[in-house]
């Protein structure tokens, strides 16, 4: 059970890093507002 929690936390961490990189690549406010935030990969 503890390993499942560690795996889930790692998955959340990786997804947050991906979203942060995607957000950093956006150049204007309109693009940022169009960004869909989701816990699932597109």
Beta strands, then each sheet from edge to edge (+ up, - down):
end
